[in-house]
Amino acid sequence: SKPEGHRNKAIIETLYGCGLRVSELVNLRLTDIHYSEGFVTVTGKGNKQRLVPVSNKALKEIDNYKPYRNSLRVIHDPNIIFLNRRGKKLTRAMIFTIIKDLSAKAGIRKKISPHTFRHSFATHLVEGGADLRAVQEMLGHESILTTEIYTHIDRSFLRDTLLMFHPRA
């Protein structure tokens, strides 16, 4: 249905456009979005907060969803962004179900999860040349080692990097 469609589009864009964990997504609040700066405040593991840049596409989809969200008859937590049709905060399990249903409708046979979008976010940044420490900060990783493991870089990209930047390649 239309309201869920707008919500689901905003969910996908926010997962991919910010690299959030599913638990961070379901706890995202309207007051966490800083439109003028283009950032969201994310509460991550251990209740640690970090500022994460948010894609313009994600901001647009959240804005498109807000009128439908605000038209719900009952809203149990007026500050939570992503709600079910009864006005309650979505659970982690609901997000997994939404992703599973959307991927099936799109004809995607490979199993994808909310984490797939986080992984793609990180991988695309690194493969595009982003600084690994910046990616670490955006993902909220304590250790750079976690980020390095997370962003498996394919061999052809490594080879191209050597050829492009090493003086004796």
N, C-alpha and C positions, 0 to 999 in steps of 0.2 A: 504494500500500500504506500501511498505517497509520503506520509509523515515518516514511516520507517525507512523508506528509500532515501530521503534526505538525511536522516540520522545516520544510516549505514554508510552513505557516501562520505559524510563528515568523519565518521569513525575510521574508515580506510585511509582517507587523506591525512588524518591526524597521526595515525600509527606510522604511516610511511613518511610523512612530512616532518616528523619530530623524532622518530626512532624510539617511541615510548614502549615501556613494558606494559602488559595488559593491566596490571594493577595500578599503574600510574594513570592510564587512560580512564579507567572507571572512576577514579577519584578526582579527575580534573574538574575544576570549578570555574564558573564564569569569571570570578575575580582573579583567576590565575592567568587570564589572557591579557596581555599588554599590547593592544592593537598598534598604538603609535610607535612603539619600539620594535614590534614584530617578534616578540618573545612570549613564552609561556613559563610560568613558575611551576615546576614539577616537584612533587614530593615523592622521592624514591625510596630505595631500601634504607632501613634504619631511620626512617622519617627525615632523611636529609633532603634539603631543598636545593634545587639548581635552576638556573635560567637556561632555557633551551630556545634557540631560534625556531620559529614556526614558518612553514612555507605559506606563501600568499594563497595558494590553492586550498590549503587546509583552513585558513582564516575565512576564505570565501565560502567554503562548504559549511563551516560552523554557522556563519551568518545566514546562509540559505536554510539551515535547519532550525534556527532559533524561533521563527514565527510558529512553526509546527509544535516545537517544544513548549513554547509559552501558551499555546492554545489548549494544552491538556487540562481537563477539568480539575484534577487534583495534582499538585506537585508536592511530594513529601519533603524534599530538600531543595528549596528554591535556588540554591547555588550550584548544584551538580549539573554538569552539561548534558551528559548522555543518560536519558531516562527511557524506561519501557513505557508502554501505552497506558499503564496504571499510574504513571508519574513517579515511579520508584527508580532508584539508581540501578543501572545494569550491573549484573554480576560478571565475574571473570568467565564463568561457564556460558553465560549468554553471549559474550563477545566471541568465544570459540564457536558457538553454534551459528552465529551470524556469518562469520568468516567461512565456515564449512558450507553453509547454504549458498552464499554468494559465489563461492568458487565452483560449486556444483552447477549453479545456474549459468555460469560463464563457460562451462565445459572444461574446466581445469581438472585434470585427472590426478595430478600430483597433490599429495596432502599438504595443505598450507595451514598455517596457524597465525595468530597475532604476532608471534615471534618472527615469522617469516618476513614481515614488513620491517621489523627492527633490524634484522639481519641484512635485508636489501638496502635499507637506509645507510647502514654503516659501510657495506661493501661498495655501494655506488659512490659514496663520498671518497673513500680511500682510492678506488680505481680512477676517480676523477682528479686525483692529486691533492686531496685535502690532507692537512697536517694530522698525523695520528693522535697527537695530544689534544687537538681540538675535537676530534671524534670521540676520544676518551671522555672528555668533559661533557659533551652532548649526551653520551650514553649513560653517564653517571657511574663509570667504572672506577673503582679505587685504584686498580693497578693497570698500567699500560699493557702488561702481559695478557690480561683478559681481553683487551681490545685487539691485540695482535692475533690471538687465537680466533676471536670472533670474526675478524674480517679476512677470512681466507682469500688470499689473492691468487688468481690463477697464474700458471707458469708463463703464459705468453705475455701477460702484463709485466711480470718481473723481467723477462728477457727484453721486452721493449724498453723498459726503464733503464736497464744496463746500456743498451745500444744508444739510447738518447742522451744519457747524462755522463757516462764514463769516458774519459779522454782516450783510453786505449781500446775501446770496444770496436 
